[in-house]
């Protein structure tokens, strides 16, 4: 049980992040939800998780593109629940364009949100983990942290960077009861993937089904989307005692993509 532990999940108002926050709360952890917005629904989401699981849940607004905000998120979590034991770096965005046409501001934003935020939150969380004598860093990278596709230069560079940051974090904490690992999912049907479908339909004159099968799942040998629950279950496993000696590595949850 993760009772008494505090889990921070960045970018957790939808998709994979929300699924991980729910899973960790069900396992007893107090969870801190995060996004860059500050709507009534954001706070309601946290309230519902608290009601359904009996764990503490709090929504903290913080823009993961902003270094100070990343660090403040960890400080607020520690203030609210007395620690920062589990850090799940999940916030991420995508933009698809060829390198010569890739907007510079999109490049900078993707590197900031998908990569640099994990550096800032890790820097802020490690002292809390050391004080508690236990910690887990779970970085949500991607199959694109291990292999590339055209037109996603910023995302793929950031995700490869996250894998490198994960290994370094693991080495700096290797003799302590702290682990750092990256989960590398293949395609999961979330708002992030959904957003790429209409453009692809138009670009290739395909139906939604054709885009899903022939474009998105083309490189996923299982021909099935990974589910949010499967990624969340992997995150929970990395927080369990069975994973005490798993550190500095990647776990692919990708239907065989990186075996190709
Ligand atoms: P999503 O769009 O459903 O969720 C992204 C979350 O990040 C949302 O809660 C959003 O509000 C938040 N977010 C966006 N910008 C932010 C910012 N500036 N500050 C704080 N929060 C911000 O996407 P998802 O598919 O659930 O993706 C979650 C993570 O999983 C990402 O890092 C993504 O790269 C990774 N991933 C997704 C897939 C997939 O197929 N969906 C595959 C591999 C890896």
Boltz pocket constraint, residues with backbone or C-beta under 6 A from the ligand:
constraints:
  - pocket:
      binder: B
      contacts: [[A, 10], [A, 11], [A, 12], [A, 13], [A, 14], [A, 15], [A, 16], [A, 17], [A, 34], [A, 35], [A, 36], [A, 62], [A, 63], [A, 64], [A, 65], [A, 89], [A, 90], [A, 91], [A, 92], [A, 93], [A, 113], [A, 140], [A, 141], [A, 142], [A, 143], [A, 184], [A, 185], [A, 186], [A, 187], [A, 188], [A, 189], [A, 190], [A, 191], [A, 192], [A, 193]]
      max_distance: 6.0
